[in-house]
Amino acid sequence: MWSSTANLAADARALFLPAACASCRSAPAAGGGLCADCAAALAALRPLLATPLHPAPPVVAAGPYAGALAEALNEYKERARRELAPALGALLGRALAAVAPEVPGAVLVPIPPTRAARRARGFDHVAAACARIPGPAAPLRPCLRALPRPDSVGLSPRRRALAAKRSLRVAARPAAALAAAGRPVVLVDDVVTTGATLAAAAAALRAAGLQVPAAIAIAAA
């Protein structure tokens, strides 16, 4: 009885009280999951060229994985704060604008979550952010599939690269259609660290006959 009463009280608080900012957590969210100050901090970010350890395609990130961006991205991924998708999509849009002149006619291919990660979060967080890129963005073509893989935390760079290579598969039919159309691919990820995942994804797509001249990410660690 006590447990159900406590759950009811928690549900009531979530319904009637304003949600906390997903970044600072100390102020009410003014809209889109962020307070005015944290929203301004994200708006002030400028794209940067990431320098991953592994030889991935050139990667432009919307900002460094730090401060307001890191906090918001973690809340989006780990606590399914889907209301952040427009803000993160806007950041991806800036990164895409930086590479778009070099890749005319490109399509976006998001790095997919594993089935377990998607089930835990309830959605494909990278694809959802891509879908909220403002304006006439490049079309979204999810032609990669993710197999189960170990957590990257604690893995050496070599083991991380091997895990990424083993976990990604190309969906043959959509990839063949893209290859036949001759459209280049811009890979999209949430955070680029060593670049192992992007390098593995690019290799798999190139083996399927696709051009992968660039990648974008929300943040660079």
VEXDOLUM-914623 format. One record per residue (C-alpha): residue in three letters; x, y, z; residue number from 1. Coordinates in Angstrom, 3 decimals, decimal comma. Each point is the difference from the previous one (the first is absolute). Layout:
N
+------+----------+----------+----------+------+
! resn !       c1 !       c2 !       c3 ! resi !
+------+----------+----------+----------+------+
!  ALA !        X !        Y !        Z !  NUM !
...
+------+----------+----------+----------+------+
***
This chain:
221
+------+----------+----------+----------+------+
! resn !       c1 !       c2 !       c3 ! resi !
+------+----------+----------+----------+------+
!  MET !    0,000 !    0,000 !    0,000 !    1 !
!  TRP !    2,744 !    2,446 !    0,937 !    2 !
!  SER !    1,885 !   -0,763 !   -3,214 !    3 !
!  SER !   -2,984 !    0,749 !   -2,216 !    4 !
!  THR !   -0,649 !    3,243 !    1,904 !    5 !
!  ALA !    3,627 !    1,064 !   -0,477 !    6 !
!  ASN !   -0,186 !   -0,759 !   -3,720 !    7 !
!  LEU !   -3,203 !    2,017 !   -0,273 !    8 !
!  ALA !    1,650 !    2,959 !    1,728 !    9 !
!  ALA !    2,989 !   -0,192 !   -2,353 !   10 !
!  ASP !   -2,302 !   -0,110 !   -3,030 !   11 !
!  ALA !   -1,912 !    3,009 !    1,315 !   12 !
!  ARG !    3,216 !    1,996 !    0,444 !   13 !
!  ALA !    1,106 !   -0,844 !   -3,537 !   14 !
!  LEU !   -3,396 !    1,085 !   -1,330 !   15 !
!  PHE !   -0,444 !    3,308 !    1,819 !   16 !
!  LEU !    3,536 !    1,244 !    0,686 !   17 !
!  PRO !    2,225 !    1,337 !   -2,805 !   18 !
!  ALA !    2,727 !   -2,378 !   -1,124 !   19 !
!  ALA !    3,535 !    0,868 !    1,007 !   20 !
!  CYS !    2,442 !    1,138 !   -2,656 !   21 !
!  ALA !    1,641 !   -3,060 !   -1,538 !   22 !
!  SER !    3,392 !    1,687 !    0,138 !   23 !
!  CYS !    0,413 !    1,922 !    3,273 !   24 !
!  ARG !   -2,896 !   -1,718 !    1,826 !   25 !
!  SER !   -0,200 !    3,012 !    2,316 !   26 !
!  ALA !   -2,531 !    2,072 !   -1,920 !   27 !
!  PRO !   -3,364 !   -0,808 !   -1,564 !   28 !
!  ALA !    0,120 !   -0,826 !   -3,691 !   29 !
!  ALA !   -1,258 !    2,998 !   -1,932 !   30 !
!  GLY !   -0,826 !   -2,122 !   -3,031 !   31 !
!  GLY !    1,539 !   -2,837 !   -1,937 !   32 !
!  GLY !    1,430 !   -1,478 !    3,185 !   33 !
!  LEU !    2,449 !    2,826 !    0,736 !   34 !
!  CYS !    0,026 !    3,165 !    2,082 !   35 !
!  ALA !    0,701 !    3,285 !   -1,779 !   36 !
!  ASP !    3,658 !    0,108 !    1,061 !   37 !
!  CYS !    0,793 !   -3,554 !   -1,117 !   38 !
!  ALA !   -1,892 !    0,479 !   -3,258 !   39 !
!  ALA !    2,123 !    3,095 !   -0,631 !   40 !
!  ALA !    3,178 !   -1,956 !    0,791 !   41 !
!  LEU !   -0,898 !   -2,580 !   -2,668 !   42 !
!  ALA !   -0,948 !    2,707 !   -2,485 !   43 !
!  ALA !    3,431 !    1,589 !    0,450 !   44 !
!  LEU !    1,865 !   -3,175 !   -1,033 !   45 !
!  ARG !    1,776 !   -0,064 !   -3,351 !   46 !
!  PRO !    0,884 !   -3,107 !   -2,035 !   47 !
!  LEU !    3,498 !   -1,403 !    0,346 !   48 !
!  LEU !    2,082 !   -2,530 !   -1,894 !   49 !
!  ALA !    0,410 !   -3,115 !    2,131 !   50 !
!  THR !    3,300 !   -1,862 !    0,062 !   51 !
!  PRO !   -0,818 !   -3,638 !    0,796 !   52 !
!  LEU !    2,679 !   -2,602 !    0,579 !   53 !
!  HIS !   -1,261 !   -2,384 !   -2,677 !   54 !
!  PRO !    0,059 !    0,965 !   -3,692 !   55 !
!  ALA !   -3,681 !    0,893 !   -0,366 !   56 !
!  PRO !   -1,387 !    2,346 !   -2,668 !   57 !
!  PRO !    0,503 !    3,689 !    0,849 !   58 !
!  VAL !   -2,318 !    0,679 !    2,954 !   59 !
!  VAL !   -1,585 !    3,341 !    0,850 !   60 !
!  ALA !   -1,551 !    0,176 !    3,467 !   61 !
!  ALA !   -2,459 !    2,625 !    1,190 !   62 !
!  GLY !    2,052 !    0,640 !    3,136 !   63 !
!  PRO !    2,251 !   -1,527 !    2,642 !   64 !
!  TYR !   -1,344 !   -2,679 !    2,309 !   65 !
!  ALA !    0,046 !    2,220 !    3,079 !   66 !
!  GLY !   -2,157 !    2,305 !    2,073 !   67 !
!  ALA !   -3,597 !    0,555 !   -1,023 !   68 !
!  LEU !    0,293 !   -2,123 !   -3,137 !   69 !
!  ALA !    1,355 !   -3,064 !    1,805 !   70 !
!  GLU !   -2,679 !    0,225 !    2,689 !   71 !
!  ALA !   -2,825 !    0,433 !   -2,489 !   72 !
!  LEU !    1,245 !   -2,824 !   -2,202 !   73 !
!  ASN !    0,261 !   -2,384 !    2,942 !   74 !
!  GLU !   -3,546 !    0,829 !    1,108 !   75 !
!  TYR !   -1,232 !   -0,513 !   -3,562 !   76 !
!  LYS !    1,688 !   -3,385 !   -0,351 !   77 !
!  GLU !   -0,174 !   -1,510 !    3,449 !   78 !
!  ARG !   -3,268 !    1,448 !    1,321 !   79 !
!  ALA !   -1,915 !    0,204 !   -3,269 !   80 !
!  ARG !   -0,542 !    3,774 !    0,177 !   81 !
!  ARG !   -1,470 !    0,041 !   -3,487 !   82 !
!  GLU !   -0,987 !    3,638 !    0,274 !   83 !
!  LEU !    3,693 !    0,783 !   -0,580 !   84 !
!  ALA !   -0,091 !   -1,357 !   -3,559 !   85 !
!  PRO !   -0,730 !    3,393 !   -1,619 !   86 !
!  ALA !    2,911 !    1,708 !    1,796 !   87 !
!  LEU !    2,401 !   -2,813 !   -0,877 !   88 !
!  GLY !   -1,362 !   -0,157 !   -3,536 !   89 !
!  ALA !    0,753 !    3,704 !   -0,372 !   90 !
!  LEU !    3,598 !   -0,679 !    1,033 !   91 !
!  LEU !    0,266 !   -2,808 !   -2,539 !   92 !
!  GLY !   -1,343 !    2,411 !   -2,596 !   93 !
!  ARG !    2,932 !    2,345 !    0,597 !   94 !
!  ALA !    2,490 !   -2,843 !   -0,318 !   95 !
!  LEU !   -1,711 !   -1,138 !   -3,192 !   96 !
!  ALA !    0,116 !    3,523 !   -1,423 !   97 !
!  ALA !    3,778 !   -0,049 !    0,449 !   98 !
!  VAL !    0,440 !   -3,090 !   -2,200 !   99 !
!  ALA !   -2,964 !    0,381 !   -2,386 !  100 !
!  PRO !    1,829 !    2,063 !   -2,655 !  101 !
!  GLU !    2,555 !   -2,810 !   -0,356 !  102 !
!  VAL !   -2,588 !   -2,808 !   -0,288 !  103 !
!  PRO !   -2,808 !    1,146 !   -2,328 !  104 !
!  GLY !   -2,915 !   -2,405 !   -0,161 !  105 !
!  ALA !    1,054 !   -1,830 !    3,154 !  106 !
!  VAL !   -2,289 !   -2,112 !    2,159 !  107 !
!  LEU !    0,284 !   -0,443 !    3,761 !  108 !
!  VAL !    0,678 !   -3,471 !    1,395 !  109 !
!  PRO !   -0,269 !   -0,081 !    3,812 !  110 !
!  ILE !    2,078 !   -2,375 !    2,095 !  111 !
!  PRO !   -2,638 !   -2,403 !    1,335 !  112 !
!  PRO !   -0,459 !   -1,092 !    3,617 !  113 !
!  THR !    0,091 !   -3,649 !    0,927 !  114 !
!  ARG !   -3,375 !   -1,610 !    0,545 !  115 !
!  ALA !    0,614 !   -0,039 !    3,751 !  116 !
!  ALA !    0,901 !    3,710 !    0,076 !  117 !
!  ARG !   -3,040 !    0,951 !   -2,039 !  118 !
!  ARG !   -2,245 !   -2,068 !    2,224 !  119 !
!  ALA !    1,464 !    1,592 !    3,143 !  120 !
!  ARG !   -0,366 !    3,560 !   -1,338 !  121 !
!  GLY !   -3,246 !   -0,555 !   -1,826 !  122 !
!  PHE !    1,213 !    1,694 !   -3,184 !  123 !
!  ASP !    2,872 !    0,377 !   -2,463 !  124 !
!  HIS !    1,587 !    3,135 !    1,411 !  125 !
!  VAL !    2,312 !    0,822 !   -2,920 !  126 !
!  ALA !   -2,686 !   -0,444 !   -2,656 !  127 !
!  ALA !   -2,441 !    2,053 !    2,098 !  128 !
!  ALA !    2,477 !    2,894 !    0,201 !  129 !
!  CYS !    0,650 !   -0,242 !   -3,749 !  130 !
!  ALA !   -3,734 !    0,231 !   -0,634 !  131 !
!  ARG !   -0,064 !    3,344 !    1,838 !  132 !
!  ILE !    2,700 !    1,682 !   -2,084 !  133 !
!  PRO !   -1,693 !    3,245 !   -1,052 !  134 !
!  GLY !   -0,533 !    1,074 !   -3,565 !  135 !
!  PRO !    0,365 !   -2,092 !   -3,146 !  136 !
!  ALA !    2,455 !   -2,469 !    1,479 !  137 !
!  ALA !    1,542 !   -2,903 !   -1,862 !  138 !
!  PRO !   -2,302 !   -3,045 !   -0,110 !  139 !
!  LEU !    0,380 !   -2,643 !    2,704 !  140 !
!  ARG !    0,897 !   -3,505 !   -1,168 !  141 !
!  PRO !    0,506 !   -2,463 !    2,914 !  142 !
!  CYS !    1,824 !   -2,761 !   -1,865 !  143 !
!  LEU !    2,204 !   -1,278 !    2,832 !  144 !
!  ARG !   -0,974 !   -2,630 !    2,558 !  145 !
!  ALA !    1,614 !   -0,529 !    3,414 !  146 !
!  LEU !    0,705 !   -3,378 !    1,535 !  147 !
!  PRO !    0,606 !   -0,471 !    3,748 !  148 !
!  ARG !    3,337 !    1,406 !    1,136 !  149 !
!  PRO !    1,842 !    0,459 !    3,307 !  150 !
!  ASP !    0,000 !    3,341 !    1,756 !  151 !
!  SER !    2,832 !    2,140 !   -1,386 !  152 !
!  VAL !    0,896 !    1,358 !    3,447 !  153 !
!  GLY !    3,242 !   -1,603 !    1,139 !  154 !
!  LEU !    0,875 !   -1,518 !   -3,374 !  155 !
!  SER !    3,371 !    0,726 !   -1,559 !  156 !
!  PRO !   -0,067 !    1,890 !   -3,324 !  157 !
!  ARG !    0,801 !   -3,237 !   -1,838 !  158 !
!  ARG !   -2,791 !   -1,946 !    1,706 !  159 !
!  ARG !   -2,423 !    2,874 !   -0,520 !  160 !
!  ALA !    0,753 !    0,003 !   -3,726 !  161 !
!  LEU !   -0,458 !   -3,779 !   -0,207 !  162 !
!  ALA !   -3,307 !    0,163 !    1,884 !  163 !
!  ALA !   -1,267 !    2,753 !   -2,301 !  164 !
!  LYS !    0,989 !   -1,938 !   -3,115 !  165 !
!  ARG !   -1,761 !   -3,164 !    1,182 !  166 !
!  SER !   -3,166 !    1,807 !    1,058 !  167 !
!  LEU !   -0,956 !    1,872 !   -3,176 !  168 !
!  ARG !   -1,729 !   -1,477 !   -3,031 !  169 !
!  VAL !   -1,234 !    1,625 !   -3,182 !  170 !
!  ALA !   -3,653 !   -0,397 !   -0,999 !  171 !
!  ALA !    0,578 !   -1,278 !   -3,530 !  172 !
!  ARG !   -3,073 !    1,283 !   -1,826 !  173 !
!  PRO !    0,053 !    3,654 !    1,178 !  174 !
!  ALA !    3,770 !    0,147 !   -0,435 !  175 !
!  ALA !   -0,243 !   -1,367 !   -3,540 !  176 !
!  ALA !   -2,609 !    2,647 !   -0,861 !  177 !
!  LEU !    2,279 !    2,757 !    1,294 !  178 !
!  ALA !    2,984 !   -1,401 !   -1,871 !  179 !
!  ALA !   -1,998 !   -0,154 !   -3,223 !  180 !
!  ALA !   -1,082 !    3,616 !    0,464 !  181 !
!  GLY !    3,615 !    1,052 !    0,549 !  182 !
!  ARG !   -0,871 !    2,107 !    3,046 !  183 !
!  PRO !    2,748 !    0,542 !    2,591 !  184 !
!  VAL !   -0,546 !   -0,813 !    3,666 !  185 !
!  VAL !    0,529 !    2,204 !    3,028 !  186 !
!  LEU !    0,171 !   -2,160 !    3,107 !  187 !
!  VAL !   -1,602 !    1,354 !    3,187 !  188 !
!  ASP !    0,874 !   -0,912 !    3,599 !  189 !
!  ASP !   -0,720 !    1,477 !    3,404 !  190 !
!  VAL !    3,542 !    0,178 !    1,434 !  191 !
!  VAL !    3,269 !   -0,638 !   -1,799 !  192 !
!  THR !    2,812 !   -1,168 !    2,286 !  193 !
!  THR !    2,555 !   -2,323 !   -1,595 !  194 !
!  GLY !   -1,852 !   -0,083 !   -3,333 !  195 !
!  ALA !   -0,135 !   -3,817 !    0,038 !  196 !
!  THR !   -3,728 !   -0,197 !   -0,682 !  197 !
!  LEU !    0,063 !    2,535 !   -2,829 !  198 !
!  ALA !    3,030 !   -1,689 !   -1,567 !  199 !
!  ALA !   -1,705 !   -3,417 !    0,131 !  200 !
!  ALA !   -3,245 !    1,410 !   -1,414 !  201 !
!  ALA !    1,821 !    1,756 !   -2,834 !  202 !
!  ALA !    1,917 !   -3,170 !   -0,879 !  203 !
!  ALA !   -3,191 !   -2,077 !   -0,081 !  204 !
!  LEU !   -1,820 !    2,502 !   -2,207 !  205 !
!  ARG !    2,948 !    0,401 !   -2,351 !  206 !
!  ALA !    0,167 !   -3,776 !   -0,374 !  207 !
!  ALA !   -3,639 !    0,213 !   -1,126 !  208 !
!  GLY !    0,961 !    2,471 !   -2,726 !  209 !
!  LEU !   -0,858 !    3,271 !    1,746 !  210 !
!  GLN !    2,020 !    3,202 !    0,258 !  211 !
!  VAL !    0,492 !    1,200 !    3,590 !  212 !
!  PRO !    1,845 !    3,322 !   -0,224 !  213 !
!  ALA !   -1,023 !    1,487 !    3,362 !  214 !
!  ALA !   -1,632 !   -0,487 !    3,387 !  215 !
!  ILE !   -1,664 !    2,270 !    2,524 !  216 !
!  ALA !   -0,597 !   -0,361 !    3,736 !  217 !
!  ILE !   -1,778 !    1,875 !    2,748 !  218 !
!  ALA !    3,148 !    0,120 !    2,139 !  219 !
!  ALA !    3,706 !   -0,835 !   -0,101 !  220 !
!  ALA !    1,623 !   -1,448 !    3,116 !  221 !
+------+----------+----------+----------+------+
***
